[in-house]
Amino acid sequence: MSVKDALETAKKNKAEIVDFKFIDVPGLWQHFSIPASQLSAGVFEDGLGFDGSSIRGFQSINESDMILLPDPDTAMMDPFTEHSTISFVCNVLDAITREPYSRDPRFITQKAEKYLKSSGIADISYWGPEIEFFIFDSIRFDQNHHEGYYHIDSEEGFWNAGKEGPNLGNKIRYKEGYFPVPPSDQYQDLRSEMVLNLQKCGITVEVHHHEVATAGQTEIDMRYDTMTKMADNVLLYKYVVKNTARKRGKVVTVMPKPLFQDNGSGMHCHQSLWKAGKNIFYDKKGYGLISDTARYYIGGLIKHAHALCAFIAPTTNSYRRLVPGYEAPINLVYSARNRSACVRIPMYSSSEKAKRLEFRTPDPSCNPYFAFPAMLMAGLDGIRNKIEPPKPIDKNLYELEPEEAAKVKSMPGSLDQALDALEKDHEFLLRGDVFTKDVIETWLEFKRKHEVDAIRLRPHPWEFALYFDI
């Protein structure tokens, strides 16, 4: 969409308000709005100023002036606002140099796409994340000097099977949410409404269904797209499902592991590389119909998996999910069809166009503008250096004999370990100036200070059960 098209869209839809969204370093959309009367072609050329020192991971207070530059191609009429609102996703510029801001996550994704073309390996990459999330009825949490707790409730949660008062039963048992029909699945209509709202916002949806866990765990899958577009869509997806739920008195979370002893939420990432209109991951003679190029790409993902986890599983809560026994992809191997491997080759179709890899470790707490480029750069490093992955294992990795299981390497067990791995292994991310040392250092400092240390300093409720009477 051109600037002219965007302005005509605003006029055609009688927009009263214009909203400008951008991404902070941890991965949340930020925004501000102006009256539609202030929207002109000049806004797309000159941008709008804002205070970068108030945004997580951005500038210090003595160099806080920054500029948002709207991308006209992201124009969208917001289906949730009371007053007619057109929304744009923006890039961030330095106010002095007017150059793209090096810590703007969206800029990193755009640089990754340019680097892929310049590498000569491929022209384009396609991304298809499968985002899972929970729909709850309420959530309460707090922690202070003398107490700490969280309380989740869901009308569908199996813990409510014996609840007194009006109770219609049909609660989904733990780990049995894939795929019972209503009335056990109580969220068919709400998921359908989410799908319709996603489509109103320009996102193509392929399927929606209840997921494995109790208490409304859900998956809605978008059709694949190019990297920057898909990263934009991931943030839009979260915005749509959260606001749709809220209008129905529900709350959505993409936390990887909100429930104890039930499945967590992942974001399995399907990915492929294309050159001159050909899928270079396809080879009809290869294992799982994949090419040598795809196998080397897998080798890069597995070699750098521990460092990648700092971006693709970037929260302390991510490692509550990455544990044995809950279908979590903790094993550093690949396989055709096998969902217990961290990299799976889907075998639904033998078509060249459908051939892709599914990296199952990422979760939806990630910032996709960091996660997608990081995975791409790891894969390209594998192709460039012809990195062979471990031989594929087609057995259930959760049921291997101890001697065989000991030979299979695993994902890191904590965010601490992942950040340490990134600190040691990030040269592959710096190629083509896709990531910069400043971005890596900012990420490490932010995560350690605001998340790892914050969790480490606070007593955990279960510690009282373990140690109070010691």
HELIX and SHEET records of a PDB file:
HELIX    1   1 VAL A    3  LYS A   12  1                                  10    
HELIX    2   2 ALA A   36  GLN A   38  5                                   3    
HELIX    3   3 ALA A   41  ASP A   46  1                                   6    
HELIX    4   4 GLY A   52  SER A   54  5                                   3    
HELIX    5   5 ILE A   61  GLU A   63  5                                   3    
HELIX    6   6 PRO A   72  THR A   74  5                                   3    
HELIX    7   7 PRO A  105  SER A  119  1                                  15    
HELIX    8   8 PHE A  158  ASN A  160  5                                   3    
HELIX    9   9 GLN A  188  LYS A  200  1                                  13    
HELIX   10  10 MET A  227  LYS A  247  1                                  21    
HELIX   11  11 TYR A  287  LEU A  289  5                                   3    
HELIX   12  12 ASP A  292  LYS A  303  1                                  12    
HELIX   13  13 ALA A  305  ILE A  312  1                                   8    
HELIX   14  14 SER A  318  ARG A  321  1                                   4    
HELIX   15  15 PRO A  368  ARG A  384  1                                  17    
HELIX   16  16 LEU A  397  GLU A  399  5                                   3    
HELIX   17  17 PRO A  402  ALA A  405  1                                   4    
HELIX   18  18 LEU A  415  LYS A  424  1                                  10    
HELIX   19  19 GLU A  427  LEU A  430  1                                   4    
HELIX   20  20 ARG A  431  ASP A  433  5                                   3    
HELIX   21  21 LYS A  437  LYS A  447  1                                  11    
HELIX   22  22 ARG A  448  VAL A  452  3                                   5    
HELIX   23  23 ASP A  453  ARG A  456  1                                   4    
HELIX   24  24 PRO A  461  TYR A  467  1                                   7    
SHEET    1   A 5 TRP A  29  PRO A  35  0                                        
SHEET    2   A 5 ILE A  17  ILE A  23 -1                                        
SHEET    3   A 5 THR A  85  ASP A  94  1                                        
SHEET    4   A 5 ASP A  65  PRO A  70 -1                                        
SHEET    5   A 5 LEU A  48  ASP A  51 -1                                        
SHEET    1   B 4 TRP A  29  PRO A  35  0                                        
SHEET    2   B 4 ILE A  17  ILE A  23 -1                                        
SHEET    3   B 4 THR A  85  ASP A  94  1                                        
SHEET    4   B 4 MET A  76  MET A  77 -1                                        
SHEET    1   C 4 VAL A 205  HIS A 210  0                                        
SHEET    2   C 4 GLN A 217  MET A 222 -1                                        
SHEET    3   C 4 ILE A 124  PHE A 136 -1                                        
SHEET    4   C 4 ASP A 225  THR A 226 -1                                        
SHEET    1   D 4 VAL A 205  HIS A 210  0                                        
SHEET    2   D 4 GLN A 217  MET A 222 -1                                        
SHEET    3   D 4 ILE A 124  PHE A 136 -1                                        
SHEET    4   D 4 VAL A 251  THR A 253 -1                                        
SHEET    1   E 5 VAL A 205  HIS A 210  0                                        
SHEET    2   E 5 GLN A 217  MET A 222 -1                                        
SHEET    3   E 5 ILE A 124  PHE A 136 -1                                        
SHEET    4   E 5 MET A 267  LYS A 275 -1                                        
SHEET    5   E 5 LYS A 278  ASN A 279 -1                                        
SHEET    1   F 7 VAL A 205  HIS A 210  0                                        
SHEET    2   F 7 GLN A 217  MET A 222 -1                                        
SHEET    3   F 7 ILE A 124  PHE A 136 -1                                        
SHEET    4   F 7 MET A 267  LYS A 275 -1                                        
SHEET    5   F 7 LEU A 357  PHE A 359 -1                                        
SHEET    6   F 7 ALA A 341  ILE A 345 -1                                        
SHEET    7   F 7 ASN A 331  ALA A 336  1                                        
SHEET    1   G 2 SER A 138  GLN A 143  0                                        
SHEET    2   G 2 GLY A 148  ASP A 153 -1                                        
END                                                                             
